[in-house]
Amino acid sequence: MNFSSAPSRFVGLDIGGSKTRGIVWTDGLISSDASVGSTNVQNVSRETAVENMAALFAALDVDGASRLLAGAGGVDTDSDARALRELIAPFVPGAQIDVVHDTRLLLAAAGLSFGVAVIAGTGSAAWGINEAGEQARAGGWGYLLGDEGSGYWLAREAVRYSLRRMDAGKDVDALTAGLLKYCGLSEPQSLIAHFHQGTTRRYWAAASPVIFAAAQSGHEHALELVDRAGSDLAGLAAEVATALNLTGPLVLGSGLGSNVPALQAAVASHAASRGMGEVQILRQDPIFGIPLLIAQDRN
């Protein structure tokens, strides 16, 4: 990574649905690195976001930082970006603060200046940029409106499947049993109240390994869910690619995208069927795209 055009000390934040990571770069080297819970007010209360942000900056040495760039989900309007800048500003007085949608970090973290990036984690979204600098996005509507292919979506669909089996008077199968074990419940009926009372988006997103484990064991519906997730994520990528007249490259990242081979294979298969090129799996945290974004902005 070429830091020649970057400020001598800058801060990067990756604000996800489950956690926030912050890194301080000083003269091209990481001088401070810390993680806390989510600071995204679309996922936690403002009070919790402020508490987590305070804990993060207490662990980071940001003295003298002249620039901060944050990537966050749900940054869809100027007011969204302004609200996040106002949340961050007290912790980095005097620094220039910029906020972008977190999909932008993925492409930069892969060392690419154009292409399509797909987030598959607690939520889901796609973003892309072509060589002319034109940009497009798809998805990222949040768990109540979309986030198909995300960890939350997979768990919710598994709960729905289990409840439909219950209504039909069918026995508990392997997928439902795994879900009940994760939740600490003894019967499918309890899933209804458990889902609606006292559980969070992050809680259900963290249940996604149950679906992948069932799929690996050959459970038919779990396999269908993984394939649907791959199809939906590839569909987001295709929307962006079509808008930008691109066929790739396509970068898949975030928690599920970077770490679950079954989902990676499903996305690659459906992307190929839509005429897109090879899927590149992001093997490092998206936050490492921030130095490139800052350097590009200063050129």
C-alpha positions as CSV (number, residue, x, y, z in Angstrom):
1,M,0.0,0.0,0.0
2,N,1.3,3.4,-1.0
3,F,0.9,5.9,1.8
4,S,2.8,8.7,0.1
5,S,-0.2,10.8,-0.5
6,A,-1.9,10.1,2.9
7,P,-1.7,12.3,6.0
8,S,1.0,11.3,8.5
9,R,-1.7,10.2,11.0
10,F,-5.2,9.2,10.2
11,V,-8.0,7.0,11.7
12,G,-10.2,4.4,10.0
13,L,-13.4,3.0,11.4
14,D,-15.4,0.1,10.1
15,I,-18.9,0.3,11.7
16,G,-20.8,-2.9,11.2
17,G,-24.0,-4.3,12.5
18,S,-22.2,-6.5,15.1
19,K,-19.0,-4.6,15.9
20,T,-16.9,-1.5,15.3
21,R,-13.2,-1.7,14.6
22,G,-10.9,1.3,14.7
23,I,-7.3,1.6,13.4
24,V,-4.9,4.5,13.6
25,W,-2.2,4.7,11.0
26,T,1.0,6.7,11.8
27,D,3.5,7.3,9.0
28,G,2.1,4.3,7.1
29,L,2.1,1.9,10.0
30,I,-0.6,0.7,12.4
31,S,0.0,2.4,15.7
32,S,-3.4,1.6,17.4
33,D,-6.1,-1.0,16.8
34,A,-9.2,-1.8,18.8
35,S,-12.7,-3.3,18.5
36,V,-16.0,-2.7,20.4
37,G,-19.6,-3.5,19.9
38,S,-21.7,-1.8,17.2
39,T,-21.8,2.0,17.1
40,N,-24.4,2.0,14.4
41,V,-27.6,3.7,15.6
42,Q,-29.6,1.6,13.2
43,N,-28.6,-1.5,15.2
44,V,-28.2,-0.3,18.7
45,S,-29.6,2.6,20.8
46,R,-27.9,6.0,20.5
47,E,-26.9,5.6,24.2
48,T,-25.2,2.3,23.5
49,A,-23.6,3.7,20.3
50,V,-22.1,6.6,22.3
51,E,-20.9,4.3,25.1
52,N,-19.2,1.9,22.6
53,M,-17.7,4.8,20.7
54,A,-16.2,6.2,23.9
55,A,-14.8,2.8,24.7
56,L,-13.3,2.5,21.3
57,F,-11.5,5.9,21.4
58,A,-10.3,5.3,24.9
59,A,-8.4,2.3,23.4
60,L,-7.1,4.3,20.4
61,D,-4.3,6.9,20.4
62,V,-5.8,9.5,18.0
63,D,-3.8,12.5,19.2
64,G,-2.6,14.5,16.2
65,A,-4.8,12.7,13.7
66,S,-5.8,15.1,11.0
67,R,-8.3,12.8,9.1
68,L,-10.8,10.1,10.0
69,L,-12.7,8.0,7.5
70,A,-15.6,5.8,8.6
71,G,-17.4,3.1,6.6
72,A,-20.8,2.2,8.0
73,G,-23.9,0.4,6.9
74,G,-27.1,2.4,6.6
75,V,-25.4,5.6,5.4
76,D,-27.9,6.3,2.6
77,T,-28.5,10.1,2.8
78,D,-26.5,13.2,3.7
79,S,-28.3,13.4,7.0
80,D,-27.3,9.8,7.8
81,A,-23.6,10.8,7.2
82,R,-24.0,14.0,9.1
83,A,-25.5,12.3,12.2
84,L,-22.6,9.8,12.2
85,R,-20.0,12.6,11.9
86,E,-21.6,14.4,14.8
87,L,-21.4,11.2,16.9
88,I,-17.7,10.8,16.1
89,A,-16.6,14.5,16.2
90,P,-16.1,14.9,20.0
91,F,-13.5,12.1,20.0
92,V,-11.3,13.5,17.2
93,P,-11.4,17.3,17.7
94,G,-10.1,19.2,14.7
95,A,-9.9,16.2,12.4
96,Q,-11.6,16.1,9.0
97,I,-14.3,13.4,9.2
98,D,-15.7,11.6,6.2
99,V,-18.4,8.9,6.2
100,V,-19.1,6.4,3.4
101,H,-21.2,3.3,3.1
102,D,-19.3,0.3,4.3
103,T,-19.5,-1.5,0.9
104,R,-16.9,1.0,-0.4
105,L,-14.3,-0.4,2.0
106,L,-14.5,-3.9,0.5
107,L,-13.3,-3.0,-3.0
108,A,-10.5,-0.8,-1.7
109,A,-9.4,-3.5,0.7
110,A,-9.0,-5.8,-2.3
111,G,-6.7,-3.2,-3.8
112,L,-9.2,-2.4,-6.6
113,S,-10.2,1.0,-7.9
114,F,-13.2,-0.3,-9.8
115,G,-15.6,-3.3,-9.7
116,V,-18.5,-4.6,-7.6
117,A,-18.3,-5.3,-3.8
118,V,-20.9,-7.4,-2.0
119,I,-21.3,-7.4,1.8
120,A,-22.6,-10.6,3.3
121,G,-22.5,-10.3,7.1
122,T,-25.1,-9.3,9.7
123,G,-26.7,-7.5,6.7
124,S,-26.2,-7.4,3.0
125,A,-25.6,-4.8,0.3
126,A,-23.7,-4.3,-3.0
127,W,-21.8,-1.2,-4.3
128,G,-19.7,-0.6,-7.3
129,I,-17.7,1.9,-9.3
130,N,-16.6,1.8,-12.9
131,E,-13.5,3.3,-14.5
132,A,-15.4,6.5,-15.4
133,G,-16.1,7.0,-11.7
134,E,-19.8,6.3,-11.9
135,Q,-21.2,4.6,-8.8
136,A,-24.2,2.4,-8.0
137,R,-25.7,0.5,-5.0
138,A,-28.2,-2.2,-4.5
139,G,-29.8,-3.6,-1.3
140,G,-28.6,-2.4,2.1
141,W,-32.2,-1.6,3.1
142,G,-31.9,-3.1,6.6
143,Y,-33.3,-6.2,8.1
144,L,-36.9,-5.1,8.2
145,L,-37.0,-4.4,4.4
146,G,-34.4,-6.6,2.9
147,D,-30.9,-7.9,3.8
148,E,-31.5,-11.1,1.8
149,G,-28.6,-13.5,2.0
150,S,-27.4,-12.0,5.3
151,G,-26.8,-13.8,8.6
152,Y,-30.0,-12.4,10.0
153,W,-32.0,-13.4,6.9
154,L,-30.7,-17.0,7.1
155,A,-31.7,-17.4,10.8
156,R,-35.1,-15.7,10.3
157,E,-35.9,-18.1,7.4
158,A,-34.8,-21.1,9.5
159,V,-37.2,-19.9,12.3
160,R,-40.0,-19.6,9.7
161,Y,-39.3,-23.0,8.4
162,S,-39.4,-24.5,11.9
163,L,-42.7,-22.8,12.7
164,R,-44.2,-24.0,9.5
165,R,-43.2,-27.6,10.4
166,M,-44.8,-27.1,13.8
167,D,-48.0,-25.9,12.3
168,A,-48.1,-28.9,10.0
169,G,-47.7,-31.2,13.0
170,K,-44.3,-32.5,11.8
171,D,-41.5,-33.8,14.1
172,V,-38.5,-31.6,15.0
173,D,-35.8,-32.3,12.3
174,A,-32.1,-31.6,12.4
175,L,-32.3,-27.9,11.4
176,T,-35.0,-27.1,13.9
177,A,-33.1,-29.1,16.6
178,G,-30.0,-27.0,15.9
179,L,-31.9,-23.8,16.1
180,L,-33.6,-24.8,19.4
181,K,-30.2,-25.7,20.9
182,Y,-28.7,-22.4,19.9
183,C,-31.7,-20.6,21.5
184,G,-31.7,-22.8,24.6
185,L,-35.3,-23.8,24.0
186,S,-37.0,-27.2,24.2
187,E,-39.9,-26.8,21.7
188,P,-40.6,-25.0,18.5
189,Q,-43.6,-23.1,20.0
190,S,-41.2,-21.2,22.1
191,L,-39.5,-19.7,19.1
192,I,-42.3,-17.2,18.5
193,A,-42.0,-15.4,21.8
194,H,-38.2,-15.8,21.8
195,F,-37.9,-14.1,18.4
196,H,-40.1,-11.2,19.3
197,Q,-39.0,-10.5,22.9
198,G,-35.6,-9.6,24.0
199,T,-33.5,-10.8,21.1
200,T,-31.6,-8.6,18.7
201,R,-30.6,-8.6,15.0
202,R,-27.1,-9.5,16.1
203,Y,-28.3,-12.4,18.1
204,W,-30.1,-14.0,15.1
205,A,-27.3,-13.2,12.7
206,A,-25.0,-15.2,15.0
207,A,-27.3,-18.2,14.6
208,S,-26.3,-18.5,10.9
209,P,-23.7,-21.3,11.6
210,V,-26.7,-23.5,12.5
211,I,-28.0,-23.3,8.9
212,F,-24.5,-23.9,7.4
213,A,-23.9,-26.9,9.7
214,A,-27.3,-28.4,8.7
215,A,-26.5,-27.8,5.0
216,Q,-23.1,-29.5,5.3
217,S,-24.9,-32.5,6.8
218,G,-27.2,-32.6,3.7
219,H,-30.4,-31.1,5.2
220,E,-32.5,-30.3,2.1
221,H,-34.0,-27.0,3.3
222,A,-30.8,-25.7,4.7
223,L,-29.1,-26.4,1.4
224,E,-32.0,-24.5,-0.3
225,L,-31.5,-21.5,2.0
226,V,-27.8,-21.3,1.3
227,D,-28.4,-21.5,-2.4
228,R,-31.1,-18.8,-2.1
229,A,-28.7,-16.6,-0.1
230,G,-26.1,-17.0,-2.9
231,S,-28.6,-16.2,-5.6
232,D,-29.9,-13.1,-3.8
233,L,-26.3,-11.8,-3.2
234,A,-25.3,-12.4,-6.8
235,G,-28.5,-10.6,-7.8
236,L,-27.5,-7.5,-5.9
237,A,-24.1,-7.7,-7.6
238,A,-25.7,-8.1,-11.0
239,E,-27.9,-5.0,-10.4
240,V,-24.9,-2.9,-9.7
241,A,-22.9,-4.4,-12.5
242,T,-25.7,-3.8,-15.1
243,A,-26.0,-0.1,-13.9
244,L,-22.3,0.4,-14.4
245,N,-21.8,-1.7,-17.5
246,L,-19.4,-4.0,-15.7
247,T,-18.9,-7.8,-15.6
248,G,-16.5,-7.7,-12.7
249,P,-14.3,-7.9,-10.8
250,L,-16.7,-8.9,-8.0
251,V,-15.4,-8.9,-4.4
252,L,-17.3,-10.8,-1.7
253,G,-16.6,-9.9,1.9
254,S,-17.7,-9.3,5.5
255,G,-18.3,-12.1,8.1
256,L,-20.1,-14.7,6.0
257,G,-18.7,-13.6,2.7
258,S,-15.1,-14.0,3.7
259,N,-15.4,-17.1,5.9
260,V,-18.2,-19.5,4.7
261,P,-17.1,-21.6,1.7
262,A,-20.6,-22.9,1.0
263,L,-22.0,-19.4,0.6
264,Q,-18.9,-18.3,-1.5
265,A,-19.6,-21.2,-3.8
266,A,-23.3,-20.4,-4.1
267,V,-22.5,-16.7,-4.9
268,A,-19.9,-17.7,-7.5
269,S,-22.3,-20.1,-9.2
270,H,-25.1,-17.6,-9.4
271,A,-22.8,-14.8,-10.4
272,A,-21.5,-16.8,-13.3
273,S,-25.0,-17.6,-14.5
274,R,-25.6,-13.9,-14.6
275,G,-22.6,-13.3,-16.8
276,M,-20.2,-12.0,-14.1
277,G,-16.6,-12.9,-13.8
278,E,-14.8,-14.8,-11.1
279,V,-15.7,-13.9,-7.5
280,Q,-12.7,-12.6,-5.4
281,I,-13.0,-13.5,-1.7
282,L,-11.8,-10.7,0.6
283,R,-9.4,-12.3,3.0
284,Q,-8.8,-9.3,5.2
285,D,-11.1,-7.0,7.2
286,P,-12.6,-4.2,5.0
287,I,-11.1,-1.6,7.3
288,F,-7.8,-2.1,5.5
289,G,-9.3,-0.5,2.4
290,I,-9.4,2.9,4.2
291,P,-5.7,3.9,3.5
292,L,-6.4,3.5,-0.3
293,L,-9.6,5.5,-0.1
294,I,-7.8,8.3,1.7
295,A,-4.9,8.3,-0.7
296,Q,-7.2,8.3,-3.7
297,D,-9.1,11.2,-2.2
298,R,-6.0,13.3,-1.9
299,N,-4.8,12.7,-5.4
